[in-house]
Amino acid sequence: MRRSTPKSSREFAALLAARCVALREAVLAALAATTSQLRRLADEWSLAACGGEAEFADAFAQTIAYGLWIDRLDHPAATPTVAGACLRGAATPGPLARALAAAAQHRGEIAEALGQLETAVAASATAARDEHGGLYLYEEFLAAYDGRLRREAGAYYTPAEVVHAQIVAVQELLAAEFAAPLGFAAPEVETIDPACGTGVYPLAIVAHALRRAQESKQDPAACASHLAANLTAHELLAGPFAVAHARVTRALLAAGARLPAGGVRVVQRDTLARPERGEDDRRRIVVCIGNPPYDRRELAEADRGGWIRHGDSERGERALLADFLPDAALGKHAKNIYNEYVYFWRWALWRACEQAERGIVCLITPSSFLRGPGFAALRGHMRAVLDALWIVDLGGDALGPRPSANVFRNVRTPVCIAVGVRRGKMAGARAAEVWYARLPETDSREAKLRRLGALRSLDEFAWARASDDWEAPFVPATSGAYGDWPRLVDLFPWQHAGAQWKRTWPIAVTRELAERRWRALLHADDRAAAFRETEAWKITREGIDLFDGSPLPALASLPAEAPPPRIERIAWRSLDRRWCLADGRLGDRLRPALWRVHGPSQRYMTTLLSSGLSRGPAAMACAEVPDLHHFRGSFGDKGVIPLWRDRAATEANVTHGVLNVLMDMFKRTVTAEQLFAYAYGCLAHPGYTRTLADELAEPGPRVPLTRDADLFARCAAIGEELLGLHSFRSGVLEGRARCVVPVSEQPRTFEYAGGVITVGAGRFAPVAPDVWGYEVSGLKVVQSWLAGRMLQPRGRTSSPLDALRPEGWTETLTQELLELLWVLERSLALHEVQAEVFAQIVAGELVAASALPSPTPEEMREPKFGAAISAKA
């Protein structure tokens, strides 16, 4: 049967990957023979250093595949064979030429697989060629060849428009700051790409420098020779390294460059490993530019981060990453530092700004370091070693409450371009100036790339100055009236993360189902599998009681008929209460502190403190211990704000002195409950996020605190009613919606049309469209509530126990659905009044944050309950 010719680069990449796998296996088989002639090449490629025969076979197969592919692109009329490619590429010395020569010389050992690969490349025609000459094929190839390797390598190659913008930024700074108009081709400029992939950045730098040379009437060959001596690129993976080496070599030779004795400085190495010590010329201007990989790893994976993370204790060399680690107060955020992109930032700053007196660092990386509390020390260090820093925030958060297009395909993490400059020796007494700009969140990927691809100067961005405080976020301090409002967390200083089980089965939609799952766990043939153990949480681990801190025996030791633990209501999602097995042995992070302060008078506000808010209320309330993701179903953070710090409701979670300021101003007593209700009245309506859409790009809501006693009382009254509604503590409530047709059995589906919600065979009406579509930063409240109560609920499962479902739809579930609809009906009516009152508050005289006392460190810490409470909280 005749195979069809690949029609696209993706189809060709898949075909190339399959043939490459076959060649890899053939090479491994050949190496097993005692007569193998490929062994010499394996030794030459430092077999042991690259991880043994499997690593060599993988590197060799990828290199041959890419050699044939490049030859096919450059010589489309020639028959793609290893021998032919070897002859045509003889003028380009390097690992690619050596691999092709070895394959041609010892073809007999791998003939069949090699022939299939040649046939596949011959069939490709122009499928692999794109506007960039096929340069980006490797991403598609590696996804098909080894998706795991691609993810671990962070192999997402940079769009040409992004590369262009970074080169323009660096070129402008080299000319303006260092009087080097030739830029990258200037003899005093040393350029390093720490993770070059197939050579996207080095090739673009060569092309850009040669254009500059022609424009300034300089000798292109001389400029190319300077680049050959001063342009360095590192790559860890053998396949793309060989391609980058060959392409950079050919580009420089084509420009008439005189290559260094050892060839171009494209090297296969781990940038994060201990550097090879050489004589650094501190008079040079060092530029680090590129797109380093990023992938957060578990802290236990000690092999990640190399010399940057671990140092070298035998030589007395400290770990440079220590400069980025947060202080003890922020220690819980330290995990965010253990990311490859952070390691590369530390390396680049060290190489360009600490090993040299003058330098520029220009990287595109995830943007989490701009704002995150765990990156405070990183920001402080960057401000110390740089003179100036420019941030271009490209957005690209596909999953958060404010989604935007990403300039990378298949990447959902927001990214930014950062370019920093060190002009010379510094005393370190002054923090670097930080300038921030961002592309519109509404721009499509194509629009963002067009703007970056057309960039001619950094002046084209609308820059805003960020704070000069050493560890402050790299974004502008909120200006104008909003920036003067007190932050919610400055009024209520203790925030906590919600409960997190790390497994779904202990959460149930009915009390009976929770108890049934407990019994099934204890009767399971494999209790560990039913429980869903994690590395840190085993059934052999003893636990603590969430409520009094007393010890509990391990789950593995319990008899099959052991009684269930306490079954409690939990605030699962906004306006969605479920039941949970409240047992410290069943969840990895159940936050004992929250359970210990939980009581009949307790109320919680939940919001997002580390990411921007979107449509709908900026805060939601509940009267049960909230789940980590209560607010919007994902991206949970330390956004749970309790009203009280104790179960008896005697110690308010209010910054000391704030209530006194209000009492002096209003000439009457103001209670913690009233302040909590006032804040909720301000935040818990869509008008807040709609009015402050731009300001809320900076995480953490603020509260406009009115000086008008009557306005304060009106807003607090609305907030108090909403607190009662959203915590389902308002007593008897009835609205318009009715169950017009009962739900007869456990439903499989639900839908909404014409004011009617159909749940299985049941029907609920009338339901207004804005009730059905009620949203909390992307969480559709009614739809989420229903989805969790279907026979086969949406979302992930964690163990066979999740398959246990309610035995039927009950009257209780019908009543709870009606109550949810009634709560939303009343909430929407109150939101109209809230918006009016909020507008009056904002237009009136407000209390500035600077006029209020600041929280003390003790007020920001969780209450102390004794040694029995787990440190895992």
C-alpha positions, 0 to 999 in steps of 0.5 A: 500500500502506497503511503501518502506524502506528508502535507504539513510540517506536523505530519512530516515531523511525526513521520520523521520521529517514527523513523528516528525511533527505528534508527535509534533502536537499530543503533542500540542493536548495532552497539551490542555487537562486538564488531561494531564500528560505531563504537568509535564514534560513541567513544568520541561522543563521550559515551559515559558522559552522555549517559551510556549507550541509550543516550548515544543512540538517541543523540546519534539518531536525532543528529542523522535525522536532522542532517538529512532534513537540513540537506533536503531543505538546502538541496531539494533537487538532490536525492536525500542520502546520508552519503550525499548529505555528507559530501554536500555538508563537508564544508561545515565542520562539527558534530553533524558532519561527523555523524553523517560521515560515520553513518555513511562509512558504517552504513551496513550496521544500520542499513535498513533503518537508515534507508527508511529514514532517507525514504521518509525525508525524500517524501517530505517535499516542502512539507517541513519548510516554513517562512523561517526555513523549517527552523521550528520543526524541532518542537513538533518533531520532539513532541512526536519523538518523545513528548516527555523529553520535550516537556522536561527540556522546556522545548517550546521554541520562540516565535521569530517576532519575539526574538526580533523584539529582544534583539531590538531591545538589546541593540538599542541599549548597546548603542545608547548605554555603551556607545556600541552602534555595531551592537552584537558585532562590536569587538567588545561585546560578548553574547551568550544564549544559555539554551539555544535549541536549534539556534533560533537566537544565534542565527537571528543575531548573526542576520541582524548584525550583518544587516547593521554592518551593511547599513553602517558601511562596515565590512561584513566579513570582519563583523562576522569574524567578530561574531564567530569569536564572541557569540556563544550558545549552549544547548543540552540536547544533542539533536538541536545542538548539532543542528544549531552548530551546523547552521551557525557555522554555515551562516558565518562562513557564508558571510566570510567569517574567519572561524576560531581554531576550535570552530564556532562557539556553539557547545553542548553543555548544561549551562547550570553546571559548574562553569569551566573557569577561564580568564574573564575580560571584565572590560567586555560588555556581556549580553545574555539573551534567550528563552530558557526552559521552565518547569518547576520540579519537586524539591526532592529532585536534587539533580535539578539546578546544578551548580546554581542551585547546589554550589560546590561544597568541596570547593567552598562555592556557595549556591548562588540560588540562595540569593533568591530564597525568601526569608523565613516569613515567606518560607512557604513560598520557597517552592516557587523559586525551584523552577528552571527559569529562575535558575537561568535568571540567577545564572544570567545575572551572575554571568553578565552583571557579577562576572563582568562590570558591564552587561545586559540580560534579556530573557523571555520567561514566565512572569510569576517573578514580577509579583509573587511574594516568594520572589521578593528576594529575587527582585531585591537581588535584581535591583541590586545588580542592575541599574535599570530594568524594563519589563514587557508583560505579554500576558498569556494566562489561559487558565486564570480568571483573566485569560489572555492569548499567549505568544507561545503555542501550547503554553498556558503560563503568562510570560514577559520579556525582561531586559536589564542593564548594568552600566558599570561598577555600582556601590549597590546603595541604590535600587535599579529603576524598573519600568513596566509596560504590558500588551493589551489583554484583549489582543490575540496572539497574532496581534501581539506577534505583529507588534513585537515583530514590527518593534523598532525601539523600546520607546514604542511602549507606554512605560510606567515606573514601578516602585523603588522599594527593594523587594516590591513587585516589578509592576507600577504601584497602583496610582490615583485614588485606588492606590490610596485605598487600604488593602483588604489584607491590611484590614483583616491581617490573617489569611490562610489557604483553604483545606486541600485533600489532594484526593476527591473521594472524601468530599461528597454531595450527601452525608450518607455518601461520605459515610458510605465511602468511608466504609468502602475504604475500610473494606477495600482489598487494597486500602492504599489504592482506595485511599490514593496515597501520595509520596507524603501521605500514606495509610501507615501515617498517624494523624491528628484530630483537626479539632483538638490536636489529639493523636489518631491511629494510622488508617492501615491499623483501623478495623473494618468496622471502625466508626466514621470520623466527623462528617462536616459541611464544607464550603466546596465552591462559591455557594456550593456546600458539600459534606466532607470526612473531616479527618486529618488522616485523609488530606495532605493539607487540611489546614488545622488552624481553620478547623480550630477557629471554626465555630457557630459565629465564624464567617469567611471571605474568600478571594484571590490574592495572588492573581487578578480578579475577573467578572463577578464579585471580588469576594464570596462568603461562607460559614463552613471551612472553605476548600482551597479552590472555594472562590472560583474552582481553581487557582486557590491561594491564601485567599481565605479570610476568617472574621475571628481568630478563635472558635468562641468569636472573642478575638477579631481578625482585624488590625489593631487600631482600625476600629478605633480610627472608625469609632473616632471618625463616626463618633460611635462604636464600630464592631468587627462584624460591621467592618467585615460586612462593610468590606463585603458590601464593597467587594461582593458585587460585579460592579466592583470588578467592572469599575476597577478592571484595569486596577485589578490586574494587580492582585489583591483587592482594596477597600474604599473606606468612606468617611461618611457614617451613613454610607458606611452603615448602608454598605454594611447593612447590604453586606450583612444581608449578603453574608447571610445569603451567601453563607445560607444563614438567612433563615427562611428564604423564597424566590420565584423559581419552582420545581415544576417537574420533580427529578425522578432519578439520579440525572445524567445531564442538565441544560438551560433554555427559555428560562427553564433548567432541565435536570434529568427529567426534572424542570425548574422555572422560571430561572432568569438568564443572569441567574443561570449565568452568575459568574465568579471570576470564571466559575459559573455557579449554578452550572458548577453546582449541577455538574457535581451532582450528576450521575457521572460528575465532571472533573477529575477523580482520585480513587475507585471510591469516587465511583460511589455516587448518590443512590438517587436524587433526593428532596433535599437536593431539590430544596438545596437547588431551589435555595441556590436559585433564590439566593442568586435572585436576591443577590442580583437585586442587591447588586444593583443597590450595591453598585449605587452605594459603591459609586457614592462611596468612591465619589466621596471622601475616603480614608487613606491607607496611610491613615490606618495602622499597619498589621503587625507580624503577629497579627498576620500569623495564624493563631497558636494552638499548641504543639499538637497541631501539625506543621503541615498546616 
